[in-house]
Each structure stands twice: as structure tokens, then as C-alpha cells.
Amino acid sequence: MRVRDARLGVGAGRALLLYVAFACLVCSAGGTSSASDVPIETAPTLLISFDGFRASYLDAQDERAIPELTALWRAGVRASLRPRFISKTFPNHHTLVTGLNENTHGIVANRFFDPDLNKSFTTASTESFWWTKGEPLWVTAKRDGRDTRVYYWPGSASQMKDKRPNEWFPYVDDTEENLFTTRIGVVAEWLVDAHRGAKTHNPNASTNGTNKHPFFAMYFEEPDASGHKHGPFGGVTKQSVRDVDTALGKLRRRVGDEVWEGTNVVIVSDHGMSELSPDRVVFLHDTPCGLPFEKVHVEGSDVVMHVWPLGGSGKSYPVSADQAPLWFDADKLAIQINKCHPHVNAWTRDSVPTKFAYGGNKRVGPVVVAADDGWTLCGVNASGGGSSNQTNETYAHERDWSTEHAHCVASLAASSGHRGAHGFDNDAVSMRAVFIASGPSFRKDGARLVGDFLNRDGVSGLTGADANANQFSERDAANDFNRAASFWEPKTFAFNNTAVFPILAAALGIPLDPSLNLADGYPPPTIDGVLSPELSAFLFTTRVGTRNGDEGSDEDEKNSAASPFLLFAVPAFFSFIVVNLAERYACTRWPFAGKGVPTLAGDTDETVIQLEGTTRGC
């Protein structure tokens, strides 16, 4: 015979309902809530890209050497970005502002061939037909009735979706011009005007009577250029990091503290940088690789290259695989190259690993050849040779193999030349890019996010001394800071750079819900990027430390750790009290009536004990 209290089912149901109600009250009163429940303060937003800024650069020298970057993340939040494969400049800059994988937006390399257009894209290409598959944030913001201005972002000189930024500049290499003074002056004026317009409700910054925050973006060529010449660990590269820090300080001082603190400043990069060596070389033309450069057209670089067949019947320009001469067999060529060296990988377009989200685009070559991290593919200077193939004339791609062979090794051995590269597997730690966010929308406790969502190890935010890379002995500062960088680099949380678009949209207050229309009456763009509730909570709310920027104390840590228990215990306690008192009253045992006498109710398999003299439900 099983015995149970007849009141249990009813009481438990009531208790559960009351628990949910009290839990909602606790959350609304300031307890932990989901990201979607957290109101995000929006503000004018400035996106800054430091090309080739490897995430570890922030830890590779004393924080006092880079005071502006240090102050920015100490007042905000810091993480790393996982670039797209291939981890090159133009593909990843377009990903950052579109939220799309390269497979989707179609900018698959710094240089690539389009078989339908029969043309090759280069970093100088500005025609709109190259950019038809992605909607950059400046277009989305403009569609939502916002001011948008861009200084030198890759692709910003092109008209996309029939729109351009309100202000933009054709690229001019002015890196030697007194640490970017001109562009800093222009962007400073944008920020000051934006805040002046917000205060006066300038109609130019408003739509339907609602002030809408503007979006600005700017680009710096460094430290990428120095990293290529001197490698990621070179003294010149560290100086270039200090130079962009100085430039950031110039911008901050030009706009003033009030404007700077009222602006969301988001620092990103497109990729990291790896050290190259003459001891890590794959000679693709040599046996056993045997890539027949005289019969193929190569696009790409000495890290990842696309191999296209040259047309037959006297034609010597690249063609698609279905138009290739009989000798060209993509499967066999990929297998041959893949087997030739342990540090080279080759795939057909269809067999590129799905994790790269890359091989489905027709602009990817029939065969893709990729080097392992830190290795160099020698045999052709693909990024520097060839014509633009504007007509079906001879494609001037043939190279002097002996010259290339010698030049490749010599450049890798030189003290200044070709010492660093990127484009490698985007899972490589060396390819991780910097991410810093500070301003009204973001947490303000100087958190370094650590952990890994993908491996389910959990993510936390370290603040104060716990996040400090300067905790190593200063006996040999250069060696110690390099060691600090190598220690922190794999631990700092890296999220996909496709999430930058929704992060910026949230900071600006642009809705990305497809059921909602923007100011132009059409829905926002569909993106590949995902801003998960967990990541949103870590970026936009304070989980560790305090909101006013003070370093988190031990007591803060205890309170933070205790909050999940309190979220359960508080509503559970009140639910128990309310249910217990209510049932005592309903059962005429209010406040301290005697207990009922149990009697048997029927002869069934399950005998229920009831209380004599109780009312219904007791």
C-alpha cells in the first residue's frame, strides 16, 4: 500500500505557480536575467580596425607603453575574435561589417577570380558587382535613418545595395603622415558633431522625432604592415602597436572626455599574425608536389592559393572546371598535393572542410591549397603577378621558377622583409584578433573574458589584478611580457567575428528582428552571425566587479557566485510560507488548529489518507 497526502498534488501545483511568480518578481527587482531582458543603453558608435592586430599584442609589452588601449579596456571589456577562413584582410573586414561568412558575402580572398565575370578581384577593385551579396552596417544604419561615415574601411569606396556612407574617402596610403593625423582630425569632428546633434535634437540626426545614433568606422593599416616585414615578435611591430595607441590618444584628446565617454568605441582587427621561417617552406613546384604552374592560374598568396585551369585551344586565361582541358582533374590534383607534404593541405572546392564555411562559393578555385600555421607556400608570388584579365588575352602569370625559388627563401631569411603572414586556419591561436569595447552600452569593470563557449568550458570575466598581464617578474621585461602574451592568448575568450555586426547593432539600437522593419519600411538583413544570450550578457552587463569601474572585490565575487542560489531560495521560501498559511486557513487550522485524524477512504490499490473534518482541497 502506498500512502500519500491528498493535498500534495494541489499544494505542489499552487507552490509551483507561486514560485514562478516570485521568481519573476526577483528577476525584475534586479536579479540575474537573460540577455534579452537587459536594457542596453545605446549611443553613437565608432568602430576602429587596427589591421593585423593580433590579440596577444596587448599583453606583449608593459601596459604603460600602450596607455590608451589599456585605459579603454580597463573601462570596458576585452576578448578576442576568431576570424573567418581565409584569415585575410578584405574577406574579414567585410565579415565584420556584414555579419556574413565569406561563403555568403563572396569576398573570398584579397585577390580572387570570378569565372562568370571573367575578371579578377584585387584590393583596388571598387566596382559594385563585386559586393552584391552583403549589406554592411553603414548601409543598414542608413536604411534606418541614421548618419553613417567611414574613413578607409576596405570596401567603403564601393557602392553597395545602391548606397554609400554619408561620407567616405577613396583609399590613399598616408601612413607616414605624422601618425594618421588627417583621418583622426576628420573622425574627431564626426564624433563632436554627433554629440552636439544629440543634445540639440538635430533634425539631420533624427527620424520620426526620435534621435537615432550615428555609426562611424575608421581603419588603420598598422600593425599589419610592420608584422609582415618584421614578424609578430619584432621590436618594430611592438613600436607600431605603440604608434596606433598614440593615434588613439590623439583622437581621445581631440574630442574631449565628455564626447569620448559618451561614445561606444569598439576596437577590432581582421586577423592575427604568425612568424615565418626559411625552415618552414613547401616548394610546390618541386617533386613530389609537382604543381604545374605553367598550366594553371593561381590566385591568392603564399598561405592559401586557388588553382584554376588555363583554357585550351591556344587560350591561356583561367576558366571554370567544366571548361577545363582534359588534362585538368581537380580531384587528382588535390590528392597529389595533399600527399606531398605533411604541412600542406589541398581540397577541391566541394571538399573544403565545412567548418570553414568557405567552399560553396563559385569564386573559390577548383583546387584550394593551404599551408599549416607558420608555413610558406613557395613557387609563385601569386599576389604580385598577373594582369587584371580584363579581356580574353594571354594572362601574364608565368613566372621564372628559379628566381621565385631563390627569392622566397631569401625574403624569409632577411631580418626585414617577409617575416610574418596571416591567412591560416582560423582556429590557430596566432590568428586571433583583438576585441575591445568601451562606452555607454558595454560593461565598465575592465573584464578580460576567458574560457571557451565552443568547448563548453564556460566563460567568466576576470577583473582587476586577476586580468593583469603585468604580473610577471620584471627582471627581463621583454622576455617576461612575451611569456605573458603566450600565457594569456589561448585563455582569452575568442568568439566568431560574425558576431560583431549584431553587437554593433545592439549598441546602436538597430533592431535585427526580421519581423520588424527599419525606417525604410523593409526588414533588416539576414546574417550568419549570432549574438548568443550568454555572450550578450558578458558584453553588455556586469557579471564580476562593479558597474562604476572599480575593481571587483572578494565580496563582489562571493555575491556574484551566490546569486544563482538566491534566485532559487528567495522565491522558494516565500512560496512555501504563502502556500502553508493559505492551506492552514482553508483547513480551519488557522492559525494553529489541531491536526486532523486520518481515516481510510475506500479499499483501493492506492489507499489515500484524508484528514477528517477538512474542507474541500485540504
C-alpha positions as CSV (number, residue, x, y, z in Angstrom):
1,M,0.0,0.0,0.0
2,R,1.4,3.4,-1.0
3,V,0.4,6.3,1.2
4,R,0.3,9.9,0.1
5,D,-1.3,13.2,1.2
6,A,-4.3,14.0,-0.9
7,R,-3.3,17.7,-0.6
8,L,0.1,17.1,-2.1
9,G,-0.9,17.4,-5.8
10,V,-2.9,20.6,-5.3
11,G,-0.4,22.2,-2.9
12,A,2.6,21.4,-5.1
13,G,0.8,23.0,-8.1
14,R,0.0,26.1,-6.1
15,A,3.5,26.3,-4.8
16,L,5.0,25.9,-8.3
17,L,2.8,28.8,-9.6
18,L,3.7,31.0,-6.7
19,Y,7.4,30.1,-7.1
20,V,7.3,31.2,-10.8
21,A,5.6,34.4,-9.8
22,F,8.0,35.2,-7.0
23,A,11.0,34.3,-9.3
24,C,9.8,36.8,-11.9
25,L,9.5,39.5,-9.2
26,V,13.0,38.7,-8.0
27,C,14.4,39.0,-11.6
28,S,12.6,42.2,-12.2
29,A,13.8,43.6,-9.0
30,G,17.4,43.3,-10.1
31,G,18.3,39.6,-10.1
32,T,20.1,37.8,-12.9
33,S,18.1,37.9,-16.1
34,S,18.5,36.8,-19.7
35,A,20.3,39.0,-22.2
36,S,17.0,39.8,-24.0
37,D,15.7,41.2,-20.7
38,V,18.6,43.5,-20.1
39,P,18.1,47.0,-21.4
40,I,21.1,48.1,-23.4
41,E,21.9,51.8,-23.3
42,T,22.6,52.9,-26.8
43,A,25.0,55.6,-28.0
44,P,26.9,56.9,-31.1
45,T,29.2,54.1,-32.1
46,L,32.7,54.2,-33.5
47,L,34.2,51.0,-35.0
48,I,38.0,51.1,-35.3
49,S,40.1,48.4,-37.1
50,F,43.8,48.1,-36.5
51,D,44.7,45.8,-39.3
52,G,46.7,42.7,-38.3
53,F,46.4,43.4,-34.5
54,R,47.0,40.0,-33.0
55,A,45.1,39.6,-29.8
56,S,48.3,38.8,-27.8
57,Y,49.8,42.2,-28.8
58,L,48.0,43.8,-25.8
59,D,50.0,41.6,-23.4
60,A,53.3,41.6,-25.3
61,Q,54.6,44.8,-23.6
62,D,54.1,46.7,-20.5
63,E,50.6,48.3,-20.2
64,R,52.3,51.6,-19.5
65,A,53.7,51.5,-23.1
66,I,50.1,51.4,-24.5
67,P,48.2,53.6,-22.1
68,E,45.2,54.4,-24.4
69,L,44.4,50.8,-25.3
70,T,44.9,49.8,-21.7
71,A,42.6,52.5,-20.3
72,L,40.0,51.7,-22.9
73,W,39.6,48.0,-22.0
74,R,40.1,48.7,-18.3
75,A,37.0,50.8,-18.5
76,G,35.1,48.3,-20.7
77,V,35.5,44.7,-21.7
78,R,38.1,42.7,-23.7
79,A,38.1,39.4,-25.6
80,S,39.4,38.0,-28.9
81,L,37.9,37.5,-32.3
82,R,38.1,34.3,-34.3
83,P,38.4,35.4,-38.0
84,R,36.9,33.6,-41.0
85,F,39.0,31.3,-43.1
86,I,40.8,32.5,-45.0
87,S,42.1,34.9,-42.4
88,K,42.9,37.7,-44.8
89,T,42.1,41.5,-44.8
90,F,39.3,42.1,-47.3
91,P,37.3,39.0,-46.5
92,N,37.3,39.6,-42.8
93,H,36.7,43.3,-42.9
94,H,33.6,42.6,-45.0
95,T,32.6,39.9,-42.5
96,L,33.0,42.3,-39.5
97,V,30.5,44.8,-41.0
98,T,28.1,42.4,-42.6
99,G,27.9,39.5,-40.1
100,L,28.3,37.1,-43.0
101,N,30.8,34.3,-43.7
102,E,33.0,34.6,-46.8
103,N,31.0,31.8,-48.4
104,T,27.9,34.1,-48.2
105,H,29.2,37.6,-49.0
106,G,31.6,36.4,-51.7
107,I,34.7,38.3,-50.9
108,V,36.7,35.1,-50.6
109,A,40.3,36.5,-50.6
110,N,42.3,39.7,-51.1
111,R,42.6,38.5,-54.7
112,F,40.3,36.0,-56.4
113,F,38.9,35.1,-59.8
114,D,35.2,35.1,-60.8
115,P,34.5,32.7,-63.7
116,D,31.2,34.3,-64.5
117,L,32.6,37.8,-64.7
118,N,35.9,36.5,-66.2
119,K,37.7,39.1,-64.0
120,S,40.0,39.0,-61.0
121,F,39.3,41.0,-57.9
122,T,42.1,42.9,-56.2
123,T,42.3,45.2,-53.2
124,A,41.9,48.1,-55.7
125,S,38.6,46.8,-57.1
126,T,35.7,49.2,-56.3
127,E,33.0,48.1,-58.9
128,S,29.7,47.4,-57.2
129,F,29.3,44.0,-58.9
130,W,31.9,42.5,-56.5
131,W,29.9,43.5,-53.5
132,T,26.3,42.3,-54.2
133,K,25.9,39.7,-51.5
134,G,26.5,41.6,-48.3
135,E,24.9,44.6,-46.6
136,P,27.5,46.4,-44.5
137,L,26.4,48.1,-41.3
138,W,26.7,51.6,-42.8
139,V,24.0,50.6,-45.3
140,T,21.8,49.1,-42.7
141,A,22.2,52.1,-40.4
142,K,21.5,54.5,-43.3
143,R,18.3,52.5,-44.2
144,D,17.3,53.1,-40.6
145,G,17.6,56.8,-41.0
146,R,21.0,57.2,-39.3
147,D,24.1,59.2,-40.2
148,T,26.9,57.0,-41.4
149,R,30.5,58.0,-42.1
150,V,33.5,55.8,-42.9
151,Y,37.2,56.6,-43.2
152,Y,39.1,54.0,-45.2
153,W,37.3,50.8,-44.3
154,P,38.0,48.1,-47.0
155,G,35.1,48.2,-49.4
156,S,33.7,51.5,-48.2
157,A,34.7,53.2,-51.5
158,S,32.2,50.9,-53.3
159,Q,28.5,51.5,-53.7
160,M,26.7,48.6,-52.1
161,K,22.9,48.0,-52.3
162,D,22.8,51.3,-54.2
163,K,24.0,53.2,-51.1
164,R,27.2,54.7,-49.8
165,P,28.1,56.1,-46.4
166,N,27.1,59.8,-45.9
167,E,30.9,60.5,-46.0
168,W,33.7,58.3,-47.2
169,F,37.2,58.5,-48.7
170,P,39.0,56.7,-51.5
171,Y,42.0,55.0,-50.0
172,V,45.3,56.8,-50.0
173,D,48.3,55.4,-48.3
174,D,49.2,58.2,-45.8
175,T,50.7,56.0,-43.1
176,E,53.9,58.0,-43.0
177,E,51.9,61.2,-42.5
178,N,52.5,62.0,-38.8
179,L,50.7,59.0,-37.3
180,F,47.4,59.3,-39.1
181,T,46.7,63.0,-38.2
182,T,44.4,63.8,-41.1
183,R,42.0,60.9,-40.5
184,I,42.0,61.5,-36.8
185,G,41.0,65.1,-37.3
186,V,38.1,64.2,-39.6
187,V,36.8,61.5,-37.3
188,A,37.1,63.7,-34.2
189,E,34.8,66.2,-36.0
190,W,32.3,63.5,-36.7
191,L,32.1,62.5,-33.0
192,V,31.8,66.0,-31.7
193,D,29.1,66.9,-34.2
194,A,27.2,63.7,-33.4
195,H,27.1,64.6,-29.7
196,R,26.2,68.2,-30.4
197,G,23.4,67.0,-32.7
198,A,22.1,64.6,-30.0
199,K,21.9,67.4,-27.4
200,T,20.0,69.7,-29.7
201,H,18.0,67.0,-31.4
202,N,19.4,68.0,-34.7
203,P,16.8,67.0,-37.4
204,N,19.6,65.6,-39.6
205,A,20.2,63.0,-36.8
206,S,16.6,62.3,-36.2
207,T,13.9,60.2,-37.8
208,N,10.2,60.5,-36.9
209,G,11.1,62.7,-34.0
210,T,13.4,60.1,-32.4
211,N,17.1,60.7,-32.1
212,K,19.0,57.9,-33.8
213,H,22.6,57.4,-33.0
214,P,25.1,57.5,-35.9
215,F,27.6,54.8,-36.9
216,F,31.2,55.7,-37.7
217,A,34.1,53.5,-38.8
218,M,37.8,54.0,-39.5
219,Y,40.7,51.8,-40.5
220,F,44.4,51.8,-39.7
221,E,47.0,49.9,-41.8
222,E,49.1,49.1,-38.7
223,P,50.4,47.0,-37.1
224,D,49.8,44.7,-40.1
225,A,52.4,46.3,-42.3
226,S,55.1,46.0,-39.6
227,G,54.0,42.5,-38.7
228,H,54.6,41.3,-42.3
229,K,58.0,42.8,-42.5
230,H,59.4,42.1,-39.0
231,G,57.1,39.3,-37.7
232,P,54.7,39.4,-34.8
233,F,57.5,39.4,-32.1
234,G,59.8,42.0,-33.7
235,G,60.6,45.3,-32.0
236,V,59.4,47.3,-34.9
237,T,56.0,45.6,-34.7
238,K,55.7,46.4,-31.0
239,Q,56.6,50.0,-31.8
240,S,53.7,50.0,-34.4
241,V,51.4,48.9,-31.6
242,R,52.6,51.9,-29.6
243,D,52.1,54.1,-32.6
244,V,48.4,53.2,-33.0
245,D,48.0,53.6,-29.3
246,T,49.4,57.1,-29.7
247,A,46.9,57.8,-32.5
248,L,44.1,56.6,-30.4
249,G,45.2,59.1,-27.7
250,K,45.2,61.9,-30.2
251,L,41.6,61.1,-31.1
252,R,40.5,61.0,-27.5
253,R,42.1,64.3,-26.7
254,R,40.6,65.9,-29.8
255,V,37.1,65.1,-28.9
256,G,37.3,65.6,-25.1
257,D,36.3,63.4,-22.2
258,E,32.6,64.1,-22.4
259,V,32.3,63.0,-26.0
260,W,34.7,60.1,-25.7
261,E,32.9,58.7,-22.6
262,G,29.6,59.1,-24.3
263,T,30.7,57.2,-27.4
264,N,30.8,53.4,-27.9
265,V,34.3,52.8,-29.0
266,V,34.8,49.3,-30.4
267,I,38.3,48.2,-31.4
268,V,38.7,45.2,-33.7
269,S,41.1,43.6,-36.1
270,D,40.6,41.3,-39.1
271,H,43.2,38.7,-38.1
272,G,46.4,38.0,-36.2
273,M,49.9,37.3,-37.4
274,S,52.2,34.3,-37.5
275,E,56.0,34.1,-37.5
276,L,57.5,32.7,-40.7
277,S,60.8,30.9,-41.2
278,P,63.0,29.7,-44.1
279,D,62.9,26.4,-42.3
280,R,59.2,26.1,-42.8
281,V,58.7,26.1,-46.6
282,V,56.8,23.9,-49.0
283,F,58.2,24.1,-52.6
284,L,55.0,23.4,-54.6
285,H,56.7,23.1,-58.0
286,D,59.2,20.5,-56.8
287,T,58.7,16.8,-56.7
288,P,56.6,15.3,-55.1
289,C,54.1,18.2,-55.1
290,G,54.6,18.9,-58.8
291,L,52.0,21.8,-59.1
292,P,52.3,22.6,-62.9
293,F,52.4,26.4,-62.6
294,E,52.9,26.7,-66.4
295,K,49.4,25.1,-67.0
296,V,47.4,26.8,-64.2
297,H,46.4,30.2,-63.0
298,V,46.9,30.8,-59.3
299,E,45.1,33.4,-57.2
300,G,45.8,34.1,-53.6
301,S,49.0,34.1,-51.7
302,D,51.8,32.1,-50.2
303,V,49.5,30.9,-47.4
304,V,46.3,29.9,-49.3
305,M,46.0,29.8,-53.1
306,H,43.2,29.0,-55.5
307,V,44.3,26.9,-58.6
308,W,42.3,27.4,-61.8
309,P,42.9,25.6,-65.1
310,L,44.1,27.6,-68.0
311,G,41.9,27.4,-71.1
312,G,43.0,25.1,-74.0
313,S,42.9,25.6,-77.8
314,G,45.5,28.3,-77.7
315,K,43.8,30.2,-74.9
316,S,45.8,30.9,-71.8
317,Y,43.4,32.6,-69.4
318,P,41.7,30.9,-66.4
319,V,38.4,29.1,-66.9
320,S,36.0,27.2,-64.7
321,A,36.5,23.5,-64.1
322,D,33.7,22.5,-66.5
323,Q,35.6,24.3,-69.3
324,A,39.0,22.9,-68.4
325,P,41.2,21.0,-70.8
326,L,41.2,17.2,-70.5
327,W,44.4,17.1,-68.5
328,F,42.9,19.0,-65.6
329,D,41.4,16.8,-62.9
330,A,40.7,18.7,-59.7
331,D,40.3,15.6,-57.6
332,K,43.6,14.1,-58.7
333,L,45.5,17.3,-58.4
334,A,44.2,17.9,-54.8
335,I,45.1,14.4,-53.8
336,Q,48.6,14.7,-55.3
337,I,49.3,18.0,-53.5
338,N,47.7,16.9,-50.2
339,K,50.0,13.9,-50.0
340,C,53.2,15.7,-51.0
341,H,54.0,17.4,-47.7
342,P,52.8,17.0,-44.1
343,H,52.3,20.7,-43.7
344,V,50.3,21.4,-46.8
345,N,46.6,20.7,-47.3
346,A,44.7,20.6,-50.6
347,W,41.0,20.2,-51.3
348,T,38.7,20.5,-54.2
349,R,36.2,23.3,-53.8
350,D,33.5,20.8,-52.8
351,S,35.7,19.1,-50.2
352,V,36.8,22.2,-48.3
353,P,36.0,21.4,-44.6
354,T,32.6,22.6,-43.7
355,K,33.9,24.2,-40.5
356,F,35.4,26.9,-42.8
357,A,32.1,27.9,-44.4
358,Y,34.1,28.6,-47.5
359,G,34.0,26.0,-50.3
360,G,30.4,26.7,-51.5
361,N,31.2,29.9,-53.3
362,K,31.9,29.8,-57.1
363,R,34.7,32.3,-56.6
364,V,36.7,29.7,-54.7
365,G,39.1,27.9,-57.1
366,P,38.5,24.3,-58.2
367,V,41.5,23.4,-56.0
368,V,42.4,25.1,-52.8
369,V,46.0,24.8,-51.4
370,A,46.6,25.9,-47.8
371,A,49.8,25.9,-45.6
372,D,49.8,25.0,-42.0
373,D,50.2,27.8,-39.5
374,G,53.6,29.4,-39.8
375,W,54.5,27.6,-43.1
376,T,55.0,29.2,-46.5
377,L,54.0,28.0,-49.9
378,C,56.8,28.8,-52.3
379,G,56.7,28.6,-56.0
380,V,54.9,31.7,-57.2
381,N,54.3,35.2,-55.9
382,A,50.6,34.9,-56.6
383,S,49.6,38.2,-55.0
384,G,52.1,40.1,-57.1
385,G,51.9,38.6,-60.5
386,G,49.5,38.5,-63.4
387,S,47.3,41.1,-65.1
388,S,43.7,42.0,-64.3
389,N,42.4,39.8,-67.1
390,Q,40.1,42.5,-68.4
391,T,40.0,40.7,-71.8
392,N,40.5,37.2,-73.0
393,E,44.1,37.8,-73.9
394,T,47.1,36.0,-72.5
395,Y,47.1,36.0,-68.8
396,A,50.6,37.1,-67.9
397,H,51.1,34.8,-65.0
398,E,54.0,32.6,-65.9
399,R,56.9,33.1,-63.6
400,D,60.6,32.4,-63.6
401,W,60.6,29.4,-61.2
402,S,64.3,29.6,-60.3
403,T,64.0,33.3,-59.4
404,E,60.9,32.6,-57.3
405,H,62.6,29.7,-55.6
406,A,65.6,31.8,-54.5
407,H,63.6,34.9,-53.7
408,C,61.1,33.1,-51.5
409,V,63.8,31.7,-49.2
410,A,65.9,34.9,-49.2
411,S,62.9,37.0,-48.1
412,L,62.1,34.6,-45.3
413,A,65.7,34.7,-44.0
414,A,66.1,38.5,-44.2
415,S,66.0,40.5,-40.9
416,S,63.4,42.8,-42.5
417,G,61.3,41.6,-45.4
418,H,58.8,38.7,-45.3
419,R,58.8,37.6,-41.6
420,G,55.1,37.4,-40.8
421,A,51.9,36.2,-42.5
422,H,48.2,35.5,-42.0
423,G,45.5,33.7,-43.8
424,F,46.0,30.4,-42.0
425,D,43.4,28.1,-40.3
426,N,41.1,30.4,-38.3
427,D,41.3,28.0,-35.4
428,A,45.0,28.8,-35.0
429,V,45.6,30.8,-31.8
430,S,48.0,33.1,-33.7
431,M,45.2,34.2,-36.0
432,R,43.1,35.5,-33.1
433,A,42.3,39.2,-33.4
434,V,41.8,41.9,-30.8
435,F,38.4,43.0,-29.5
436,I,37.9,45.8,-27.0
437,A,34.6,47.6,-26.3
438,S,34.0,50.5,-24.1
439,G,31.2,53.1,-23.7
440,P,27.7,53.6,-22.5
441,S,26.4,50.2,-23.9
442,F,29.1,48.0,-22.5
443,R,30.2,46.7,-19.1
444,K,32.5,49.0,-17.3
445,D,34.5,46.8,-15.0
446,G,37.5,46.1,-17.2
447,A,36.8,42.5,-17.7
448,R,39.0,40.1,-19.7
449,L,36.7,37.4,-20.9
450,V,38.3,34.0,-20.5
451,G,37.2,30.5,-21.4
452,D,35.7,28.8,-24.5
453,F,32.0,28.6,-25.4
454,L,32.6,26.0,-28.1
455,N,34.3,23.6,-25.8
456,R,31.7,24.1,-23.1
457,D,34.3,25.1,-20.6
458,G,32.3,28.1,-19.5
459,V,33.2,31.8,-19.8
460,S,34.0,34.2,-17.0
461,G,35.2,37.8,-16.7
462,L,38.4,38.4,-14.9
463,T,38.8,41.9,-13.5
464,G,41.5,43.9,-11.7
465,A,44.7,42.2,-10.8
466,D,43.3,38.8,-12.0
467,A,43.2,40.1,-15.5
468,N,46.6,41.7,-15.4
469,A,49.4,40.5,-17.7
470,N,51.9,42.6,-15.8
471,Q,52.1,40.0,-13.0
472,F,55.4,38.5,-14.2
473,S,58.8,39.4,-12.9
474,E,60.3,42.5,-14.5
475,R,63.8,41.1,-14.3
476,D,63.8,40.7,-18.1
477,A,60.8,42.6,-19.2
478,A,60.9,41.7,-22.9
479,N,61.1,38.0,-22.3
480,D,58.5,38.1,-19.5
481,F,55.9,40.1,-21.5
482,N,56.3,37.7,-24.4
483,R,55.7,34.9,-21.9
484,A,52.7,36.7,-20.5
485,A,51.3,37.0,-24.0
486,S,51.7,33.3,-24.7
487,F,50.1,32.5,-21.4
488,W,47.0,34.7,-21.9
489,E,46.5,34.2,-25.6
490,P,44.8,30.7,-25.6
491,K,42.9,31.6,-22.4
492,T,41.3,34.8,-23.6
493,F,37.8,34.0,-24.9
494,A,37.6,34.2,-28.7
495,F,34.2,34.5,-30.4
496,N,33.4,34.4,-34.1
497,N,33.8,37.8,-35.8
498,T,30.5,37.4,-37.5
499,A,29.0,38.4,-34.1
500,V,30.5,41.9,-34.4
501,F,27.6,43.1,-36.6
502,P,24.8,42.2,-34.1
503,I,26.9,43.6,-31.3
504,L,27.2,46.9,-33.0
505,A,23.5,46.9,-34.0
506,A,22.6,46.3,-30.3
507,A,24.9,49.2,-29.2
508,L,23.2,51.5,-31.8
509,G,19.7,50.3,-31.1
510,I,19.1,48.9,-34.6
511,P,16.6,46.0,-34.5
512,L,17.6,42.9,-36.3
513,D,14.3,41.1,-35.7
514,P,13.2,40.0,-39.2
515,S,9.6,40.7,-38.2
516,L,10.4,44.4,-37.7
517,N,11.0,46.9,-40.4
518,L,13.7,49.5,-40.4
519,A,12.9,53.2,-41.2
520,D,12.8,52.5,-44.9
521,G,9.9,50.0,-44.5
522,Y,12.0,46.9,-45.1
523,P,13.3,44.3,-42.7
524,P,17.0,44.2,-41.6
525,P,19.4,42.0,-43.4
526,T,19.7,38.3,-42.7
527,I,23.2,37.5,-41.2
528,D,25.2,34.4,-40.3
529,G,26.4,35.9,-37.1
530,V,24.8,35.0,-33.8
531,L,24.9,37.1,-30.6
532,S,24.1,34.5,-28.1
533,P,22.3,35.5,-24.8
534,E,25.4,34.3,-22.9
535,L,27.8,36.5,-24.9
536,S,25.4,39.4,-24.8
537,A,25.2,39.2,-21.0
538,F,29.0,39.1,-20.7
539,L,29.5,42.1,-23.0
540,F,26.6,44.3,-22.0
541,T,26.2,43.6,-18.3
542,T,28.5,43.3,-15.4
543,R,28.9,39.7,-14.1
544,V,32.0,40.4,-12.0
545,G,33.1,43.5,-10.2
546,T,31.0,46.7,-10.1
547,R,29.3,48.9,-12.7
548,N,31.2,52.0,-11.8
549,G,34.6,50.7,-13.0
550,D,36.0,49.8,-9.6
551,E,38.0,46.6,-9.4
552,G,35.9,43.7,-8.2
553,S,36.5,42.7,-4.5
554,D,36.4,39.3,-3.0
555,E,33.0,40.2,-1.6
556,D,31.8,41.0,-5.1
557,E,32.9,37.6,-6.2
558,K,31.0,35.9,-3.4
559,N,27.9,37.9,-4.1
560,S,28.2,37.0,-7.8
561,A,28.6,33.3,-7.1
562,A,25.7,33.3,-4.6
563,S,23.2,35.0,-6.9
564,P,22.0,31.7,-8.6
565,F,21.3,30.2,-5.1
566,L,19.5,33.4,-4.0
567,L,17.4,33.4,-7.2
568,F,16.1,29.9,-6.3
569,A,16.0,30.3,-2.5
570,V,14.2,33.6,-2.1
571,P,11.1,32.8,-4.2
572,A,11.0,29.2,-2.9
573,F,10.9,30.4,0.7
574,F,8.1,32.9,0.1
575,S,6.2,30.3,-1.9
576,F,6.4,27.8,1.0
577,I,5.2,30.4,3.5
578,V,2.2,31.6,1.4
579,V,1.0,28.1,0.5
580,N,1.4,26.8,4.0
581,L,-0.5,29.6,5.6
582,A,-3.2,29.6,3.0
583,E,-3.9,25.9,3.4
584,R,-3.9,26.2,7.2
585,Y,-6.6,28.9,6.9
586,A,-8.6,26.9,4.4
587,C,-8.5,23.8,6.5
588,T,-9.8,25.6,9.7
589,R,-6.4,25.2,11.3
590,W,-5.8,29.0,11.4
591,P,-3.5,30.0,12.9
592,F,-2.6,26.9,15.0
593,A,-5.5,24.5,14.8
594,G,-5.0,20.8,15.9
595,K,-4.0,18.2,13.3
596,G,-6.8,16.2,11.6
597,V,-7.3,12.5,12.3
598,P,-6.6,10.3,9.3
599,T,-9.2,7.8,8.1
600,L,-9.2,5.3,5.2
601,A,-11.2,6.3,2.2
602,G,-12.1,3.2,0.3
603,D,-10.4,-0.1,-0.4
604,T,-8.3,0.5,-3.5
605,D,-4.9,-0.4,-4.7
606,E,-3.7,3.1,-3.8
607,T,-5.0,4.0,-0.3
608,V,-5.2,7.7,0.2
609,I,-5.0,9.2,3.7
610,Q,-7.5,12.0,4.2
611,L,-7.9,14.4,7.1
612,E,-11.2,14.2,8.9
613,G,-13.3,17.3,9.1
614,T,-11.4,19.2,6.4
615,T,-12.9,21.3,3.7
616,R,-12.5,20.6,0.0
617,G,-8.9,20.6,-1.1
618,C,-7.5,20.0,2.4
